């Protein structure tokens, strides 16, 4: 049986990479990137996912729209120096058909972002993914983002309540 996390990923509504730092955007930013994904203990192959984001903010609050395999809208708020919280909603690009008619899978996520050094951000993530006929699943995970000038490198994992991990490695460029 396909794990809930993998099912959410395949239904195009699971955000994998974040390419975020703990500092909310001050002005406007565009981020482009690519993520390699491995769904452990699954027959699914390794895959590559493109990433595109537009972020705007005032250095305290940031709003964002991004797409990886779904469309995500989010907000990030600085709580203290080097610490922010973020939340978002991801939906797929298309409405899927299920046994009960058209349905819209979605994922709600929350993050705590800590700027460990000038270059390194540690992110703790929690999310709930609802996948039409299959119900939903809670997921938790963590990411580490390394920033070198405009380049962003991220490694992370997501683990569903069923225990099926998804590993990812990403690289992106911030304009």
C-alpha positions in Angstrom: 0.0 0.0 0.0 1.2 3.5 -0.8 2.0 5.6 2.3 0.0 8.7 3.0 3.0 11.0 2.6 3.8 9.5 -0.8 0.2 9.6 -1.8 0.0 13.3 -1.0 3.2 13.9 -2.9 1.8 12.1 -6.0 -1.4 14.1 -5.7 0.7 17.2 -6.1 0.0 18.9 -2.8 3.0 18.1 -0.6 5.6 20.9 -0.3 9.0 19.3 -0.2 11.7 22.1 -0.4 11.3 25.5 1.4 14.5 27.4 0.4 13.8 29.6 3.4 15.9 31.4 6.0 14.7 32.7 9.4 14.9 36.3 8.1 11.6 37.4 6.4 12.1 39.0 3.0 12.8 42.7 3.0 11.5 43.7 -0.5 10.9 41.3 -3.3 12.6 38.0 -4.1 12.3 35.3 -6.7 13.8 31.8 -6.0 14.3 29.1 -8.6 15.5 25.6 -7.7 15.5 21.9 -8.2 14.8 19.1 -5.6 15.8 15.5 -5.8 13.4 13.3 -3.8 13.6 9.7 -2.6 10.6 8.0 -1.0 12.2 5.4 1.3 10.5 2.0 1.6 8.5 2.5 -1.5 8.6 1.2 -5.0 8.4 4.8 -6.2 11.5 6.0 -8.2 13.7 8.9 -7.3 12.4 12.0 -8.8 13.4 15.6 -9.6 11.0 18.5 -8.9 11.5 22.1 -10.1 10.8 24.9 -7.6 9.7 28.5 -8.2 8.8 31.1 -5.5 7.9 34.8 -5.3 8.3 36.4 -1.8 7.7 39.9 -0.6 7.9 41.5 2.8 9.1 44.3 5.1 11.8 42.4 7.0 9.3 41.5 9.8 6.5 39.8 7.9 6.8 37.9 4.6 4.2 36.7 2.2 5.0 34.1 -0.5 3.5 32.2 -3.4 5.5 29.1 -4.5 5.1 26.1 -6.7 6.9 22.8 -6.7 4.2 20.3 -7.6 1.4 22.2 -6.1 0.6 25.9 -5.5 1.5 27.1 -2.0 0.6 30.4 -0.3 2.4 31.3 2.9 3.2 33.8 5.5 6.3 34.1 7.7 6.6 36.3 10.9 9.8 37.3 12.7 9.3 36.4 16.4 12.8 37.3 17.7 16.2 37.9 16.4 17.2 34.8 14.4 13.8 33.1 14.9 10.6 33.1 12.8 7.5 31.0 12.4 5.7 30.3 9.1 2.5 28.7 7.8 1.1 27.8 4.5 -1.6 26.1 2.4 -0.8 24.0 -0.6 -3.3 22.8 -3.2 -2.7 21.0 -6.5 -2.8 22.7 -9.9 -5.9 20.6 -10.9 -9.0 19.2 -9.3 -8.8 15.4 -9.1 -11.7 13.0 -9.5 -12.6 10.6 -6.7 -15.3 8.1 -6.1 -17.4 10.8 -4.5 -16.9 13.2 -7.4 -14.3 16.0 -7.8 -12.0 16.6 -4.9 -9.2 18.9 -3.9 -6.4 17.4 -1.8 -4.6 20.0 0.3 -1.8 20.3 2.8 -1.6 22.8 5.7 1.9 23.3 7.1 3.6 25.1 10.0 7.3 25.8 10.5 9.7 27.1 13.1 12.9 28.6 11.6 16.1 29.2 13.6 19.1 31.0 12.1 21.9 28.9 13.7 24.7 30.9 11.9 24.7 33.6 9.2 24.8 30.8 6.6 22.8 28.0 8.3 19.0 27.8 9.0 17.4 24.9 10.8 13.7 24.3 10.1 11.3 22.1 12.0 8.1 21.3 10.1 4.7 19.9 10.8 1.9 19.4 8.4 -1.5 17.8 7.7 -2.1 16.4 4.3 -5.7 15.6 3.3 -5.9 13.3 0.3 -9.6 12.9 -0.9 -10.8 9.3 -0.4 -7.8 8.2 1.6 -8.3 10.6 4.5 -5.3 12.4 5.8 -2.0 12.1 7.5 0.1 14.0 9.9 3.7 14.6 8.8 6.7 15.9 10.6 10.2 16.7 9.4 13.2 18.9 9.4 15.4 20.8 6.9 18.7 22.4 7.0 19.3 25.3 4.6 22.8 26.5 3.8 23.0 30.0 2.2 26.1 31.1 0.2 25.5 34.5 -1.2 22.4 34.0 -3.5 22.7 30.2 -3.6 20.6 28.1 -1.3 21.2 24.4 -0.6 18.8 22.3 1.4 18.6 18.8 2.8 15.6 17.5 4.6 13.2 14.7 5.4 9.5 14.3 6.0 8.0 11.4 8.0 4.4 10.5 7.9 2.4 9.2 10.9 2.7 5.8 9.1 6.5 6.0 9.3 7.3 6.3 5.6 10.2 8.8 5.2 10.7 11.1 2.2 14.3 12.4 1.8 15.2 15.4 -0.3 18.2 17.4 -1.5 17.7 20.8 -3.1 19.7 23.6 -4.7 18.3 27.0 -5.6 19.2 30.6 -6.6 17.6 33.7 -5.1 17.2 36.8 -7.3 
